[in-house]
Amino acid sequence: QVQIVESGGGLVQPGGSLRLSCAASGSIFSIDYMDWYRQAPGKQRELVAHITSGGNTNYANSVKGRFTISRDNAKNTVYLQMNSLKPEDTAVYYCNIKTMGPNYWGQGTQVTVSS
């Protein structure tokens, strides 16, 4: 059985920072790429950041230069460092872990940027 646990969301003022974590445990093997998505109220889920097994990264234009995705393969964990947060970054953030077999989704963590 595989468990995906996200943490690190919360309420932050504009300009602030948060760091999200997503840890996979259990019978999970051959992790390929790892992604962060977000979904704001009334909007479709969108890809925010992507990291390959080799560490190559891609970002949505809206977060380039502000967000950084990283991973610790020994811990089966992916991180999202979010700096210079804006109100429009408010959303539920989900991690997605792609293996050579199934995809796994985290439960989501709320990020709210407001003064």
PyMOL commands that set and color helices and strands:
alter all, ss='L'
color gray80, all
select helices_A, chain A and resi 73-75+87-89
alter helices_A, ss='H'
color red, helices_A
select strands_A, chain A and resi 2-7+10-12+18-26+31-39+46-51+57-59+67-72+77-82+91-99+103-105+109-113
alter strands_A, ss='S'
color yellow, strands_A
deselect
rebuild
show_as cartoon
